[in-house]
Amino acid sequence: MKTTQKTHEWLMAKNRGGRSRLQVLGWRKLAALYYAAEAGSPVRKVIDKECRRCGYAPRTILALNA
């Protein structure tokens, strides 16, 4: 659980421009982080939310970039 929490904090950290890594990273990297995290973890939830924010079904975007 500690690793997941650190990954979530890293993913949500803001850069100098004020954008989080979640918004900056490509879908391929996000898909790798998603599949490395446990089901129901904060990392998976935030990536699912980002997929929906961009107008995609999470399973579609992650399957294309896995």
PDB file of N, CA, C, O and CB in Angstrom:
ATOM      1  N   MET A   1       0.817  -1.195   0.000  1.00  0.00           N
ATOM      2  CA  MET A   1       0.000   0.000   0.000  1.00  0.00           C
ATOM      3  C   MET A   1       0.861   1.259   0.000  1.00  0.00           C
ATOM      4  O   MET A   1       0.473   2.270  -0.586  1.00  0.00           O
ATOM      5  CB  MET A   1      -0.930  -0.002   1.199  1.00  0.00           C
ATOM      6  N   LYS A   2       2.022   1.212   0.649  1.00  0.00           N
ATOM      7  CA  LYS A   2       2.890   2.385   0.682  1.00  0.00           C
ATOM      8  C   LYS A   2       3.330   2.795  -0.716  1.00  0.00           C
ATOM      9  O   LYS A   2       3.331   3.981  -1.047  1.00  0.00           O
ATOM     10  CB  LYS A   2       4.108   2.115   1.550  1.00  0.00           C
ATOM     11  N   THR A   3       3.704   1.821  -1.534  1.00  0.00           N
ATOM     12  CA  THR A   3       4.154   2.122  -2.891  1.00  0.00           C
ATOM     13  C   THR A   3       3.040   2.763  -3.696  1.00  0.00           C
ATOM     14  O   THR A   3       3.277   3.707  -4.449  1.00  0.00           O
ATOM     15  CB  THR A   3       4.647   0.854  -3.591  1.00  0.00           C
ATOM     16  N   THR A   4       1.828   2.256  -3.543  1.00  0.00           N
ATOM     17  CA  THR A   4       0.693   2.826  -4.262  1.00  0.00           C
ATOM     18  C   THR A   4       0.469   4.269  -3.846  1.00  0.00           C
ATOM     19  O   THR A   4       0.215   5.128  -4.691  1.00  0.00           O
ATOM     20  CB  THR A   4      -0.573   1.999  -4.016  1.00  0.00           C
ATOM     21  N   GLN A   5       0.560   4.543  -2.550  1.00  0.00           N
ATOM     22  CA  GLN A   5       0.363   5.911  -2.070  1.00  0.00           C
ATOM     23  C   GLN A   5       1.433   6.837  -2.620  1.00  0.00           C
ATOM     24  O   GLN A   5       1.127   7.955  -3.034  1.00  0.00           O
ATOM     25  CB  GLN A   5       0.371   5.952  -0.539  1.00  0.00           C
ATOM     26  N   LYS A   6       2.697   6.387  -2.632  1.00  0.00           N
ATOM     27  CA  LYS A   6       3.771   7.214  -3.188  1.00  0.00           C
ATOM     28  C   LYS A   6       3.559   7.443  -4.669  1.00  0.00           C
ATOM     29  O   LYS A   6       3.791   8.544  -5.168  1.00  0.00           O
ATOM     30  CB  LYS A   6       5.136   6.563  -2.949  1.00  0.00           C
ATOM     31  N   THR A   7       3.120   6.415  -5.378  1.00  0.00           N
ATOM     32  CA  THR A   7       2.864   6.562  -6.808  1.00  0.00           C
ATOM     33  C   THR A   7       1.726   7.551  -7.037  1.00  0.00           C
ATOM     34  O   THR A   7       1.790   8.365  -7.958  1.00  0.00           O
ATOM     35  CB  THR A   7       2.531   5.197  -7.447  1.00  0.00           C
ATOM     36  N   HIS A   8       0.703   7.490  -6.224  1.00  0.00           N
ATOM     37  CA  HIS A   8      -0.425   8.410  -6.353  1.00  0.00           C
ATOM     38  C   HIS A   8       0.030   9.846  -6.099  1.00  0.00           C
ATOM     39  O   HIS A   8      -0.339  10.757  -6.840  1.00  0.00           O
ATOM     40  CB  HIS A   8      -1.556   8.024  -5.377  1.00  0.00           C
ATOM     41  N   GLU A   9       0.825  10.047  -5.057  1.00  0.00           N
ATOM     42  CA  GLU A   9       1.345  11.387  -4.767  1.00  0.00           C
ATOM     43  C   GLU A   9       2.220  11.885  -5.912  1.00  0.00           C
ATOM     44  O   GLU A   9       2.136  13.053  -6.294  1.00  0.00           O
ATOM     45  CB  GLU A   9       2.147  11.382  -3.450  1.00  0.00           C
ATOM     46  N   TRP A  10       3.056  11.011  -6.460  1.00  0.00           N
ATOM     47  CA  TRP A  10       3.928  11.376  -7.583  1.00  0.00           C
ATOM     48  C   TRP A  10       3.090  11.752  -8.799  1.00  0.00           C
ATOM     49  O   TRP A  10       3.389  12.724  -9.493  1.00  0.00           O
ATOM     50  CB  TRP A  10       4.888  10.213  -7.934  1.00  0.00           C
ATOM     51  N   LEU A  11       2.049  10.983  -9.047  1.00  0.00           N
ATOM     52  CA  LEU A  11       1.195  11.204 -10.204  1.00  0.00           C
ATOM     53  C   LEU A  11       0.432  12.523 -10.103  1.00  0.00           C
ATOM     54  O   LEU A  11       0.176  13.169 -11.119  1.00  0.00           O
ATOM     55  CB  LEU A  11       0.221  10.052 -10.358  1.00  0.00           C
ATOM     56  N   MET A  12       0.074  12.919  -8.905  1.00  0.00           N
ATOM     57  CA  MET A  12      -0.716  14.130  -8.702  1.00  0.00           C
ATOM     58  C   MET A  12       0.145  15.372  -8.458  1.00  0.00           C
ATOM     59  O   MET A  12      -0.389  16.480  -8.393  1.00  0.00           O
ATOM     60  CB  MET A  12      -1.656  13.932  -7.539  1.00  0.00           C
ATOM     61  N   ALA A  13       1.463  15.213  -8.322  1.00  0.00           N
ATOM     62  CA  ALA A  13       2.355  16.357  -8.086  1.00  0.00           C
ATOM     63  C   ALA A  13       2.318  17.309  -9.279  1.00  0.00           C
ATOM     64  O   ALA A  13       2.215  16.882 -10.429  1.00  0.00           O
ATOM     65  CB  ALA A  13       3.807  15.877  -7.827  1.00  0.00           C
ATOM     66  N   LYS A  14       2.401  18.583  -8.989  1.00  0.00           N
ATOM     67  CA  LYS A  14       2.338  19.612 -10.032  1.00  0.00           C
ATOM     68  C   LYS A  14       3.743  20.005 -10.487  1.00  0.00           C
ATOM     69  O   LYS A  14       4.683  20.014  -9.692  1.00  0.00           O
ATOM     70  CB  LYS A  14       1.576  20.856  -9.522  1.00  0.00           C
ATOM     71  N   ASN A  15       3.874  20.325 -11.758  1.00  0.00           N
ATOM     72  CA  ASN A  15       5.147  20.817 -12.275  1.00  0.00           C
ATOM     73  C   ASN A  15       5.165  22.345 -12.193  1.00  0.00           C
ATOM     74  O   ASN A  15       4.238  22.943 -11.646  1.00  0.00           O
ATOM     75  CB  ASN A  15       5.378  20.338 -13.740  1.00  0.00           C
ATOM     76  N   ARG A  16       6.183  22.965 -12.717  1.00  0.00           N
ATOM     77  CA  ARG A  16       6.298  24.432 -12.638  1.00  0.00           C
ATOM     78  C   ARG A  16       5.169  25.152 -13.355  1.00  0.00           C
ATOM     79  O   ARG A  16       4.806  26.272 -12.994  1.00  0.00           O
ATOM     80  CB  ARG A  16       7.620  24.880 -13.219  1.00  0.00           C
ATOM     81  N   GLY A  17       4.626  24.516 -14.355  1.00  0.00           N
ATOM     82  CA  GLY A  17       3.530  25.119 -15.109  1.00  0.00           C
ATOM     83  C   GLY A  17       2.174  24.941 -14.448  1.00  0.00           C
ATOM     84  O   GLY A  17       1.171  25.454 -14.944  1.00  0.00           O
ATOM     85  N   GLY A  18       2.132  24.214 -13.326  1.00  0.00           N
ATOM     86  CA  GLY A  18       0.885  24.015 -12.609  1.00  0.00           C
ATOM     87  C   GLY A  18       0.067  22.822 -13.074  1.00  0.00           C
ATOM     88  O   GLY A  18      -1.074  22.653 -12.645  1.00  0.00           O
ATOM     89  N   ARG A  19       0.630  21.993 -13.944  1.00  0.00           N
ATOM     90  CA  ARG A  19      -0.071  20.813 -14.446  1.00  0.00           C
ATOM     91  C   ARG A  19       0.444  19.575 -13.725  1.00  0.00           C
ATOM     92  O   ARG A  19       1.642  19.466 -13.461  1.00  0.00           O
ATOM     93  CB  ARG A  19       0.111  20.667 -15.980  1.00  0.00           C
ATOM     94  N   SER A  20      -0.438  18.650 -13.407  1.00  0.00           N
ATOM     95  CA  SER A  20      -0.029  17.420 -12.734  1.00  0.00           C
ATOM     96  C   SER A  20       0.575  16.452 -13.751  1.00  0.00           C
ATOM     97  O   SER A  20       0.346  16.567 -14.955  1.00  0.00           O
ATOM     98  CB  SER A  20      -1.232  16.765 -12.005  1.00  0.00           C
ATOM     99  N   ARG A  21       1.346  15.504 -13.241  1.00  0.00           N
ATOM    100  CA  ARG A  21       1.931  14.491 -14.128  1.00  0.00           C
ATOM    101  C   ARG A  21       0.843  13.682 -14.817  1.00  0.00           C
ATOM    102  O   ARG A  21       1.033  13.195 -15.931  1.00  0.00           O
ATOM    103  CB  ARG A  21       2.863  13.556 -13.342  1.00  0.00           C
ATOM    104  N   LEU A  22      -0.278  13.543 -14.162  1.00  0.00           N
ATOM    105  CA  LEU A  22      -1.415  12.840 -14.750  1.00  0.00           C
ATOM    106  C   LEU A  22      -1.808  13.478 -16.075  1.00  0.00           C
ATOM    107  O   LEU A  22      -2.158  12.772 -17.021  1.00  0.00           O
ATOM    108  CB  LEU A  22      -2.610  12.840 -13.784  1.00  0.00           C
ATOM    109  N   GLN A  23      -1.754  14.794 -16.155  1.00  0.00           N
ATOM    110  CA  GLN A  23      -2.124  15.507 -17.371  1.00  0.00           C
ATOM    111  C   GLN A  23      -0.997  15.546 -18.389  1.00  0.00           C
ATOM    112  O   GLN A  23      -1.252  15.742 -19.577  1.00  0.00           O
ATOM    113  CB  GLN A  23      -2.547  16.909 -17.035  1.00  0.00           C
ATOM    114  N   VAL A  24       0.234  15.364 -17.954  1.00  0.00           N
ATOM    115  CA  VAL A  24       1.392  15.510 -18.827  1.00  0.00           C
ATOM    116  C   VAL A  24       1.833  14.178 -19.437  1.00  0.00           C
ATOM    117  O   VAL A  24       2.276  14.135 -20.585  1.00  0.00           O
ATOM    118  CB  VAL A  24       2.541  16.125 -18.055  1.00  0.00           C
ATOM    119  N   LEU A  25       1.713  13.102 -18.678  1.00  0.00           N
ATOM    120  CA  LEU A  25       2.171  11.798 -19.157  1.00  0.00           C
ATOM    121  C   LEU A  25       1.305  11.292 -20.298  1.00  0.00           C
ATOM    122  O   LEU A  25       0.129  11.641 -20.409  1.00  0.00           O
ATOM    123  CB  LEU A  25       2.174  10.783 -18.019  1.00  0.00           C
ATOM    124  N   GLY A  26       1.905  10.466 -21.142  1.00  0.00           N
ATOM    125  CA  GLY A  26       1.176   9.865 -22.248  1.00  0.00           C
ATOM    126  C   GLY A  26       0.326   8.696 -21.784  1.00  0.00           C
ATOM    127  O   GLY A  26       0.526   8.164 -20.691  1.00  0.00           O
ATOM    128  N   TRP A  27      -0.621   8.300 -22.619  1.00  0.00           N
ATOM    129  CA  TRP A  27      -1.519   7.207 -22.258  1.00  0.00           C
ATOM    130  C   TRP A  27      -0.779   5.896 -22.064  1.00  0.00           C
ATOM    131  O   TRP A  27      -1.191   5.076 -21.244  1.00  0.00           O
ATOM    132  CB  TRP A  27      -2.581   7.038 -23.316  1.00  0.00           C
ATOM    133  N   ARG A  28       0.304   5.680 -22.799  1.00  0.00           N
ATOM    134  CA  ARG A  28       1.060   4.434 -22.663  1.00  0.00           C
ATOM    135  C   ARG A  28       1.643   4.297 -21.257  1.00  0.00           C
ATOM    136  O   ARG A  28       1.575   3.223 -20.660  1.00  0.00           O
ATOM    137  CB  ARG A  28       2.184   4.373 -23.709  1.00  0.00           C
ATOM    138  N   LYS A  29       2.212   5.374 -20.729  1.00  0.00           N
ATOM    139  CA  LYS A  29       2.774   5.359 -19.379  1.00  0.00           C
ATOM    140  C   LYS A  29       1.664   5.230 -18.337  1.00  0.00           C
ATOM    141  O   LYS A  29       1.811   4.503 -17.355  1.00  0.00           O
ATOM    142  CB  LYS A  29       3.602   6.636 -19.124  1.00  0.00           C
ATOM    143  N   LEU A  30       0.559   5.932 -18.553  1.00  0.00           N
ATOM    144  CA  LEU A  30      -0.568   5.828 -17.630  1.00  0.00           C
ATOM    145  C   LEU A  30      -1.139   4.415 -17.608  1.00  0.00           C
ATOM    146  O   LEU A  30      -1.528   3.919 -16.551  1.00  0.00           O
ATOM    147  CB  LEU A  30      -1.656   6.826 -18.010  1.00  0.00           C
ATOM    148  N   ALA A  31      -1.193   3.765 -18.773  1.00  0.00           N
ATOM    149  CA  ALA A  31      -1.680   2.386 -18.829  1.00  0.00           C
ATOM    150  C   ALA A  31      -0.751   1.456 -18.047  1.00  0.00           C
ATOM    151  O   ALA A  31      -1.225   0.558 -17.351  1.00  0.00           O
ATOM    152  CB  ALA A  31      -1.799   1.915 -20.294  1.00  0.00           C
ATOM    153  N   ALA A  32       0.553   1.657 -18.151  1.00  0.00           N
ATOM    154  CA  ALA A  32       1.501   0.831 -17.401  1.00  0.00           C
ATOM    155  C   ALA A  32       1.323   1.029 -15.894  1.00  0.00           C
ATOM    156  O   ALA A  32       1.347   0.059 -15.137  1.00  0.00           O
ATOM    157  CB  ALA A  32       2.948   1.164 -17.813  1.00  0.00           C
ATOM    158  N   LEU A  33       1.145   2.269 -15.458  1.00  0.00           N
ATOM    159  CA  LEU A  33       0.904   2.551 -14.039  1.00  0.00           C
ATOM    160  C   LEU A  33      -0.419   1.933 -13.581  1.00  0.00           C
ATOM    161  O   LEU A  33      -0.515   1.405 -12.473  1.00  0.00           O
ATOM    162  CB  LEU A  33       0.896   4.075 -13.784  1.00  0.00           C
ATOM    163  N   TYR A  34      -1.419   2.003 -14.427  1.00  0.00           N
ATOM    164  CA  TYR A  34      -2.743   1.467 -14.101  1.00  0.00           C
ATOM    165  C   TYR A  34      -2.668  -0.032 -13.868  1.00  0.00           C
ATOM    166  O   TYR A  34      -3.183  -0.534 -12.869  1.00  0.00           O
ATOM    167  CB  TYR A  34      -3.747   1.778 -15.223  1.00  0.00           C
ATOM    168  N   TYR A  35      -2.032  -0.748 -14.780  1.00  0.00           N
ATOM    169  CA  TYR A  35      -1.966  -2.201 -14.659  1.00  0.00           C
ATOM    170  C   TYR A  35      -1.020  -2.656 -13.551  1.00  0.00           C
ATOM    171  O   TYR A  35      -1.150  -3.780 -13.067  1.00  0.00           O
ATOM    172  CB  TYR A  35      -1.534  -2.805 -15.971  1.00  0.00           C
ATOM    173  N   ALA A  36      -0.078  -1.819 -13.139  1.00  0.00           N
ATOM    174  CA  ALA A  36       0.824  -2.160 -12.040  1.00  0.00           C
ATOM    175  C   ALA A  36       0.159  -1.948 -10.682  1.00  0.00           C
ATOM    176  O   ALA A  36       0.594  -2.536  -9.691  1.00  0.00           O
ATOM    177  CB  ALA A  36       2.100  -1.327 -12.129  1.00  0.00           C
ATOM    178  N   ALA A  37      -0.879  -1.126 -10.615  1.00  0.00           N
ATOM    179  CA  ALA A  37      -1.564  -0.827  -9.353  1.00  0.00           C
ATOM    180  C   ALA A  37      -2.617  -1.896  -9.053  1.00  0.00           C
ATOM    181  O   ALA A  37      -3.085  -2.596  -9.951  1.00  0.00           O
ATOM    182  CB  ALA A  37      -2.222   0.577  -9.410  1.00  0.00           C
ATOM    183  N   GLU A  38      -2.973  -2.005  -7.791  1.00  0.00           N
ATOM    184  CA  GLU A  38      -3.999  -2.948  -7.360  1.00  0.00           C
ATOM    185  C   GLU A  38      -5.384  -2.422  -7.730  1.00  0.00           C
ATOM    186  O   GLU A  38      -5.586  -1.217  -7.883  1.00  0.00           O
ATOM    187  CB  GLU A  38      -3.904  -3.199  -5.840  1.00  0.00           C
ATOM    188  N   ALA A  39      -6.323  -3.338  -7.869  1.00  0.00           N
ATOM    189  CA  ALA A  39      -7.702  -2.947  -8.173  1.00  0.00           C
ATOM    190  C   ALA A  39      -8.261  -2.095  -7.044  1.00  0.00           C
ATOM    191  O   ALA A  39      -8.092  -2.429  -5.871  1.00  0.00           O
ATOM    192  CB  ALA A  39      -8.593  -4.193  -8.400  1.00  0.00           C
ATOM    193  N   GLY A  40      -8.917  -1.010  -7.386  1.00  0.00           N
ATOM    194  CA  GLY A  40      -9.521  -0.124  -6.394  1.00  0.00           C
ATOM    195  C   GLY A  40      -8.561   0.839  -5.729  1.00  0.00           C
ATOM    196  O   GLY A  40      -8.952   1.569  -4.818  1.00  0.00           O
ATOM    197  N   SER A  41      -7.309   0.856  -6.168  1.00  0.00           N
ATOM    198  CA  SER A  41      -6.311   1.742  -5.564  1.00  0.00           C
ATOM    199  C   SER A  41      -6.536   3.186  -6.024  1.00  0.00           C
ATOM    200  O   SER A  41      -7.201   3.418  -7.034  1.00  0.00           O
ATOM    201  CB  SER A  41      -4.876   1.277  -5.928  1.00  0.00           C
ATOM    202  N   PRO A  42      -5.987   4.151  -5.286  1.00  0.00           N
ATOM    203  CA  PRO A  42      -6.134   5.557  -5.688  1.00  0.00           C
ATOM    204  C   PRO A  42      -5.558   5.839  -7.080  1.00  0.00           C
ATOM    205  O   PRO A  42      -6.073   6.695  -7.800  1.00  0.00           O
ATOM    206  CB  PRO A  42      -5.454   6.457  -4.667  1.00  0.00           C
ATOM    207  N   VAL A  43      -4.498   5.129  -7.460  1.00  0.00           N
ATOM    208  CA  VAL A  43      -3.890   5.324  -8.782  1.00  0.00           C
ATOM    209  C   VAL A  43      -4.884   4.947  -9.874  1.00  0.00           C
ATOM    210  O   VAL A  43      -5.075   5.699 -10.830  1.00  0.00           O
ATOM    211  CB  VAL A  43      -2.592   4.486  -8.921  1.00  0.00           C
ATOM    212  N   ARG A  44      -5.511   3.795  -9.734  1.00  0.00           N
ATOM    213  CA  ARG A  44      -6.480   3.364 -10.741  1.00  0.00           C
ATOM    214  C   ARG A  44      -7.685   4.308 -10.803  1.00  0.00           C
ATOM    215  O   ARG A  44      -8.182   4.623 -11.884  1.00  0.00           O
ATOM    216  CB  ARG A  44      -6.949   1.938 -10.443  1.00  0.00           C
ATOM    217  N   LYS A  45      -8.137   4.746  -9.650  1.00  0.00           N
ATOM    218  CA  LYS A  45      -9.295   5.639  -9.620  1.00  0.00           C
ATOM    219  C   LYS A  45      -9.011   6.959 -10.325  1.00  0.00           C
ATOM    220  O   LYS A  45      -9.848   7.455 -11.080  1.00  0.00           O
ATOM    221  CB  LYS A  45      -9.716   5.904  -8.182  1.00  0.00           C
ATOM    222  N   VAL A  46      -7.841   7.525 -10.083  1.00  0.00           N
ATOM    223  CA  VAL A  46      -7.524   8.824 -10.683  1.00  0.00           C
ATOM    224  C   VAL A  46      -7.297   8.694 -12.200  1.00  0.00           C
ATOM    225  O   VAL A  46      -7.641   9.605 -12.953  1.00  0.00           O
ATOM    226  CB  VAL A  46      -6.274   9.431 -10.009  1.00  0.00           C
ATOM    227  N   ILE A  47      -6.726   7.576 -12.648  1.00  0.00           N
ATOM    228  CA  ILE A  47      -6.542   7.357 -14.089  1.00  0.00           C
ATOM    229  C   ILE A  47      -7.900   7.135 -14.766  1.00  0.00           C
ATOM    230  O   ILE A  47      -8.137   7.633 -15.867  1.00  0.00           O
ATOM    231  CB  ILE A  47      -5.602   6.139 -14.344  1.00  0.00           C
ATOM    232  N   ASP A  48      -8.789   6.387 -14.106  1.00  0.00           N
ATOM    233  CA  ASP A  48     -10.148   6.215 -14.633  1.00  0.00           C
ATOM    234  C   ASP A  48     -10.844   7.573 -14.778  1.00  0.00           C
ATOM    235  O   ASP A  48     -11.487   7.850 -15.790  1.00  0.00           O
ATOM    236  CB  ASP A  48     -10.976   5.284 -13.709  1.00  0.00           C
ATOM    237  N   LYS A  49     -10.704   8.391 -13.772  1.00  0.00           N
ATOM    238  CA  LYS A  49     -11.322   9.718 -13.785  1.00  0.00           C
ATOM    239  C   LYS A  49     -10.762  10.576 -14.919  1.00  0.00           C
ATOM    240  O   LYS A  49     -11.510  11.298 -15.579  1.00  0.00           O
ATOM    241  CB  LYS A  49     -11.105  10.419 -12.439  1.00  0.00           C
ATOM    242  N   GLU A  50      -9.459  10.501 -15.145  1.00  0.00           N
ATOM    243  CA  GLU A  50      -8.831  11.272 -16.234  1.00  0.00           C
ATOM    244  C   GLU A  50      -9.325  10.792 -17.592  1.00  0.00           C
ATOM    245  O   GLU A  50      -9.575  11.607 -18.481  1.00  0.00           O
ATOM    246  CB  GLU A  50      -7.293  11.159 -16.165  1.00  0.00           C
ATOM    247  N   CYS A  51      -9.470   9.479 -17.766  1.00  0.00           N
ATOM    248  CA  CYS A  51     -10.006   8.942 -19.029  1.00  0.00           C
ATOM    249  C   CYS A  51     -11.393   9.508 -19.294  1.00  0.00           C
ATOM    250  O   CYS A  51     -11.694   9.957 -20.400  1.00  0.00           O
ATOM    251  CB  CYS A  51     -10.061   7.392 -18.992  1.00  0.00           C
ATOM    252  N   ARG A  52     -12.224   9.480 -18.278  1.00  0.00           N
ATOM    253  CA  ARG A  52     -13.588   9.992 -18.437  1.00  0.00           C
ATOM    254  C   ARG A  52     -13.602  11.492 -18.701  1.00  0.00           C
ATOM    255  O   ARG A  52     -14.417  11.979 -19.484  1.00  0.00           O
ATOM    256  CB  ARG A  52     -14.415   9.679 -17.196  1.00  0.00           C
ATOM    257  N   ARG A  53     -12.697  12.230 -18.045  1.00  0.00           N
ATOM    258  CA  ARG A  53     -12.619  13.681 -18.255  1.00  0.00           C
ATOM    259  C   ARG A  53     -12.286  13.998 -19.706  1.00  0.00           C
ATOM    260  O   ARG A  53     -12.768  14.985 -20.260  1.00  0.00           O
ATOM    261  CB  ARG A  53     -11.567  14.310 -17.322  1.00  0.00           C
ATOM    262  N   CYS A  54     -11.459  13.155 -20.317  1.00  0.00           N
ATOM    263  CA  CYS A  54     -11.070  13.359 -21.716  1.00  0.00           C
ATOM    264  C   CYS A  54     -12.106  12.811 -22.694  1.00  0.00           C
ATOM    265  O   CYS A  54     -11.946  12.947 -23.907  1.00  0.00           O
ATOM    266  CB  CYS A  54      -9.724  12.705 -21.981  1.00  0.00           C
ATOM    267  N   GLY A  55     -13.168  12.192 -22.175  1.00  0.00           N
ATOM    268  CA  GLY A  55     -14.244  11.706 -23.032  1.00  0.00           C
ATOM    269  C   GLY A  55     -14.079  10.286 -23.519  1.00  0.00           C
ATOM    270  O   GLY A  55     -14.726   9.889 -24.488  1.00  0.00           O
ATOM    271  N   TYR A  56     -13.230   9.513 -22.874  1.00  0.00           N
ATOM    272  CA  TYR A  56     -12.992   8.127 -23.282  1.00  0.00           C
ATOM    273  C   TYR A  56     -13.487   7.163 -22.220  1.00  0.00           C
ATOM    274  O   TYR A  56     -13.537   7.503 -21.038  1.00  0.00           O
ATOM    275  CB  TYR A  56     -11.503   7.891 -23.553  1.00  0.00           C
ATOM    276  N   ALA A  57     -13.851   5.966 -22.639  1.00  0.00           N
ATOM    277  CA  ALA A  57     -14.123   4.890 -21.696  1.00  0.00           C
ATOM    278  C   ALA A  57     -12.759   4.373 -21.230  1.00  0.00           C
ATOM    279  O   ALA A  57     -11.895   4.105 -22.065  1.00  0.00           O
ATOM    280  CB  ALA A  57     -15.007   3.735 -22.349  1.00  0.00           C
ATOM    281  N   PRO A  58     -12.549   4.230 -19.942  1.00  0.00           N
ATOM    282  CA  PRO A  58     -11.233   3.797 -19.446  1.00  0.00           C
ATOM    283  C   PRO A  58     -10.738   2.502 -20.076  1.00  0.00           C
ATOM    284  O   PRO A  58      -9.562   2.401 -20.427  1.00  0.00           O
ATOM    285  CB  PRO A  58     -11.286   3.625 -17.955  1.00  0.00           C
ATOM    286  N   ARG A  59     -11.602   1.523 -20.224  1.00  0.00           N
ATOM    287  CA  ARG A  59     -11.142   0.232 -20.777  1.00  0.00           C
ATOM    288  C   ARG A  59     -10.680   0.379 -22.224  1.00  0.00           C
ATOM    289  O   ARG A  59      -9.768  -0.328 -22.652  1.00  0.00           O
ATOM    290  CB  ARG A  59     -12.267  -0.820 -20.696  1.00  0.00           C
ATOM    291  N   THR A  60     -11.285   1.274 -22.974  1.00  0.00           N
ATOM    292  CA  THR A  60     -10.911   1.482 -24.373  1.00  0.00           C
ATOM    293  C   THR A  60      -9.536   2.115 -24.482  1.00  0.00           C
ATOM    294  O   THR A  60      -8.676   1.597 -25.195  1.00  0.00           O
ATOM    295  CB  THR A  60     -11.944   2.355 -25.080  1.00  0.00           C
ATOM    296  N   ILE A  61      -9.313   3.215 -23.798  1.00  0.00           N
ATOM    297  CA  ILE A  61      -8.048   3.937 -23.902  1.00  0.00           C
ATOM    298  C   ILE A  61      -6.890   3.125 -23.332  1.00  0.00           C
ATOM    299  O   ILE A  61      -5.781   3.166 -23.864  1.00  0.00           O
ATOM    300  CB  ILE A  61      -8.147   5.278 -23.184  1.00  0.00           C
ATOM    301  N   LEU A  62      -7.143   2.388 -22.250  1.00  0.00           N
ATOM    302  CA  LEU A  62      -6.082   1.594 -21.647  1.00  0.00           C
ATOM    303  C   LEU A  62      -5.755   0.356 -22.474  1.00  0.00           C
ATOM    304  O   LEU A  62      -4.596  -0.052 -22.537  1.00  0.00           O
ATOM    305  CB  LEU A  62      -6.472   1.186 -20.243  1.00  0.00           C
ATOM    306  N   ALA A  63      -6.748  -0.243 -23.104  1.00  0.00           N
ATOM    307  CA  ALA A  63      -6.514  -1.411 -23.947  1.00  0.00           C
ATOM    308  C   ALA A  63      -5.708  -1.035 -25.185  1.00  0.00           C
ATOM    309  O   ALA A  63      -4.874  -1.817 -25.642  1.00  0.00           O
ATOM    310  CB  ALA A  63      -7.846  -2.051 -24.357  1.00  0.00           C
ATOM    311  N   LEU A  64      -5.946   0.143 -25.726  1.00  0.00           N
ATOM    312  CA  LEU A  64      -5.223   0.584 -26.915  1.00  0.00           C
ATOM    313  C   LEU A  64      -3.759   0.903 -26.615  1.00  0.00           C
ATOM    314  O   LEU A  64      -2.916   0.808 -27.506  1.00  0.00           O
ATOM    315  CB  LEU A  64      -5.904   1.803 -27.512  1.00  0.00           C
ATOM    316  N   ASN A  65      -3.447   1.277 -25.385  1.00  0.00           N
ATOM    317  CA  ASN A  65      -2.114   1.707 -25.047  1.00  0.00           C
ATOM    318  C   ASN A  65      -1.357   0.782 -24.108  1.00  0.00           C
ATOM    319  O   ASN A  65      -0.293   1.149 -23.610  1.00  0.00           O
ATOM    320  CB  ASN A  65      -2.184   3.032 -24.454  1.00  0.00           C
ATOM    321  N   ALA A  66      -1.878  -0.394 -23.862  1.00  0.00           N
ATOM    322  CA  ALA A  66      -1.201  -1.338 -22.948  1.00  0.00           C
ATOM    323  C   ALA A  66      -0.003  -1.979 -23.598  1.00  0.00           C
ATOM    324  O   ALA A  66       0.677  -2.793 -22.973  1.00  0.00           O
ATOM    325  CB  ALA A  66      -2.162  -2.423 -22.483  1.00  0.00           C
TER     326      ALA A  66
END
